[in-house]
Amino acid sequence: MVGNSVFLQVPGLEALTSVEDGMAMVTETHCRHLPVLSGETLVGVVSIGDLVKASLAEKDFLIKELKSYIKGQ
């Protein structure tokens, strides 16, 4: 029955939540999409794909910075 699987309280993320914490929330709740809130106002919805893309972008940036630092540029 679908009613047995409905969340009574949907977990959400604050707008300033880190990507890492967002990924942890998705993992813990097994939700593919989470609302993004500013206070009690809905400001958007983030998907697991959005979080993975942002995480990869952060890692790519860090790798480029570290390579540049190592090369002394």
C-alpha positions, 0 to 999 in steps of 0.5 A: 500500500502506497500510504505505508511508504509516505513520509509524514515529515519530509527531510530537507536541507538548508540553503547553506548546507554543504554538498558533503552534508547533502550527500550524507542526507541523501544516503541516510534517507534514501531519498533521490530528491530533497527540498532546499529551505531557507527558514521555512520557505522552499527555495528549490529541490536538489537531486542526488545527481545535482549533489554528485555533479557539485561534488565532482566539480569541487574535487576537479577544482581542488585537483587543478589547484594542487597541480598548479601549486606543485608545479609552482605556478 
